[in-house]
Amino acid sequence: MSTYRIPIDLDWSGASGSPGVNVWHGRDATGSGGGDSLDSLADILQTFYEALAALYPTTCTIRFAGIASGVGPDQGDFYSADSWSVAGTGTGGYAPPAATMLVSWRALTGGRSGRGRTFLSPMTAGLIEDNGTPDETARGVVQAAIDELIEGVDTAGNGALGIYSRVDEVIRDFVSGTCPNYFASLRSRRD
């Protein structure tokens, strides 16, 4: 079994903070690494971001370069898959940088090590309700994408996306995810 880090790059113009990256972790159940397993997981991630395209401004591009790097015992290994790119289709200006939608992931085991987060940014300003929370329609779009991602991984059969623990050097598969009714801000460990 191979465990790898899958970086998804986010590039945008018209607001500060670019470029950004969402880091995902995957495992290959076959032990061969890369190949069909990584392609399958990369396709699931592409579908996830395509479902969210209307939440990102048109000047934002989300892309996978086709390279994943090994983590834990597989550190130093590199795996290749088909690259892809998704363009944002949302209209309106940018939301403030602190208005980042959050996905909270859960694994079946691991306690605190079985929890993870993905920060979705930059979002369009139209996703902010008058009370300062995420728009319910947008939250529904994110939740549907989360559910589709988990179902896609379940049906893929030859690998999984999950929460990687550096301490245990183990990946715990996603079993659920939610988009809470608040914005989140990714902070430095030094903040």
PEMO-V567623 format. One record per helix or strand of 3 or more residues. SS is the DSSP state (H for helix, E for strand). FROM is the first residue (numbers start at 1). TO is the last residue. Records with the same first field share a line. If there is no record, write none. Layout:
SS->FROM-TO + FROM-TO
//
This chain:
E->2-12 + 20-28 + 60-64 + 67-70 + 78-80 + 84-87 + 100-107 + 115-120 + 159-165 + 170-178
H->35-55 + 72-74 + 111-114 + 125-127 + 136-156
//
